[in-house]
Structure formats: C-alpha cells, structure tokens
Amino acid sequence: MTGPPMSREEVDRTLARLRDEKERIAAALLELESHQGYQLLEGATLTGETRRVQSGVRSRMASLWTLFDLYGRVVDAAGELRARHPRPGQAQLAELSRLLAGPSVELPVREVPLERRTLLAVPSGERLTLRAAVDRMTPLYEEVARSVAALDAVWSTLLSRLAEVEAERRTAAGLLESLGGADPEFDRLCEELESVAAVVRADPLALARDGRADTARLDAVLTGLAGVRRRLEEAERLRDGFADRIRGISAVLESLREAEAEARAVRDEVLAKIASPVLPDLPDMAAGLADRLAAVAAPGRGGWHDLAERVAGLERAAAAALERAREAAGVIRGLLDRREELRGRLEAYRVKAARLGHAEDAELARIYEQARELLWTSPCDLRSATVSLSGYQRAIMARAKGAQR
C-alpha cells in the first residue's frame, strides 16, 4: 500500500471496528439463511420461474459466503499478527496496515466478475481491500434478501390458502366415507386441487401477479369443496334424523290434502252461490308429492348425500304446494267474504236511513229491496249487487245533505 503505515492506536481502532463488522455480517448472513422463505427455497425441488430465482439466490449466497470467508481470514490474520506483537515495530505496522487498509482480500478467479476479465490476461484472482469486499457483498446480500422476501410473500400466502383447501377436502372426504356412495363433483374438485397444489409447491411464482399471490384457483376449489361439505353435512343430518324428516313431510302432505279438499269444497260453494265467478286453478299436488315421499322413504343405493338432496327438494316442494293451496282457497273464499261484506254494508246503510228519519221513504225502500234481492239470491251477481249498493248509499247521502240545508 502507498502512504505511511498506521500507528499502533489506529491499528487497534481499525481492528476493533472490523471485528465488530465481521460479527454483524456473520449474524446477518445466518439470519438470512434461517428466514422461512430461504428455508422453503433451499428445501424444495422447483421448476419454472421459481427455479430460476432459486438458482440466482444459491449463486449469490455462495459468493457471499466466499467473500465473507476471505474477508474474515484477513481480519483474523491481522488479529493474530497484532496479538503476537504487543509492541509492533514498523515492519509489523506496515504489514498490519496492508492487511487492514490495503488490497489484502484475494478473490479466486471464479469470483471475479466477467466484465473485469480480459481475453488474453493470465487468469488470476482480483484483490480487494476489506472495505471493497464489504461493498461487493452488500448488493449481493440485498439482492438475495429482496428475492427471498418477494418469494416468501407469494409462497406463504399460497401455502396458507392451500392448507385451508386441503383441510376442507379432508373434512368432506371424511363425511363422504361415512355416508357412502360417490360424489362426482368432489372427485373433480380433488383433481383440480392436486393440479394447483403441484404448481404451488414446485413453481409458486407461476401463480403470482404483480408481485402478489394469485389465489383465484385455490379460492374456486375452496368454495366448491365448502359447498360439497355443506351438502354432505345436510346428508349426515338427514341420516341421523331420517325418520323425523319423513314424518315431517308426511304431516305437511296431510295438511296439503286438507287444504286442497277445502279449496274444492269452497269452489263448489262459490259456484252455487256466486254468479260467473273468476276462480284460480284448483291445486292438485298432494298425490304426486305422496308418490315422491314413498320413493325417498326407502333409501336406494345412491348414498345418503344423494338422498339428502331429494328429501330437501321434497320438503321445499311440499311447503310451496301447501302455501299455494291455502292461497287458492283464500282467493276462492274471498268471493263469499265479499258477499257477506256487501250484506253487512247494506244493513248498516238501512239502519242509517232509519236514523235519519227515512225509514218510510218508498224510493229508498225500493232501492234497498233491489240490492237485498241481489245479495240474498243464489247465485249472487256480485257486480250488480255492488252497483245497487252504491246507488242505495248515494240516495241516503243525498237525503242527508238535503236535510242539512
């Protein structure tokens, strides 16, 4: 090196700083190698883009450790030399200065960057100062850290979601085994899961978008398996409470038969008592649903999960049919209720006419009798009766206004 050698004090200060620096670099490298992302990268057999990243990380880490080892040997050599000479002379100070501040780190040829080599030069290692060696290690470390952190962010997200999906698959598989039978949708989802799991484990960066994990395929499988699990859980509940479910459907069908019979009876009454009624179609679902109940009451070979869908569908159909039957009966009965309402209003208007002093009014009596005959004659013409009742009301109101004048 050029220039005067360091003093003993300068040597000691520099050596203390370099020893501390060496310890910190070693700690940083060991911490990097213990990082979860680095451990995942080192322990995996990879393909595609992730393998390219793995190769780059391994190459840079090898260079880092080589540089650090050479750097550490020089620091250790300087420390040993200083320890052997408590009162170093000029020769020792010159050697210590060369080691601590001169180009004392000799790189093997393979560590010399390609751009620093020449075609005809005799291959020899590059020499660096300790400071230059640290400067050479720093970007290598930063590149490895960035690569590992980016990969870990993607891989950890994918592995976490994969664990959720596989847990869902195990749950569904256990239910299916307990219930018996096959489930084509479950088989399809398992095939898709195996396919995407292979990508997650071998080339997670293939499932990255803009540096983030793309979990769309895993999410779709998870949603599908959750649906399968819910169906199988419903089948399990059906199996455990099958007799109660069948009794429940039977009770609904009995109510349906009663509601349909009532609708028919009310229809017959309306046809006898109301002229030209507009009626809804009569419900007639009980017999068909009873046949479906008989079919599900004796489980076949499809398995409980297949039967669960049929029972649930039958429950929905029976409840809907009962609601429609009751609604139809209510609509038909409404015509009779309308007649009773008109009859009540006619009598109320007659009482009001009498209270106003028109009990002996011949014209009012004529209109009243006309409306009464329409309402008490079978079949009743509700339209005409309504018109007649409105005329009776208007006549009473006109006489009430005349009396007020």
Order of alpha helices (4+ residues) and beta strands (2+ residues): alpha-alpha-alpha-alpha-beta-beta-alpha-alpha-beta-beta-alpha-alpha-alpha-alpha-alpha-alpha
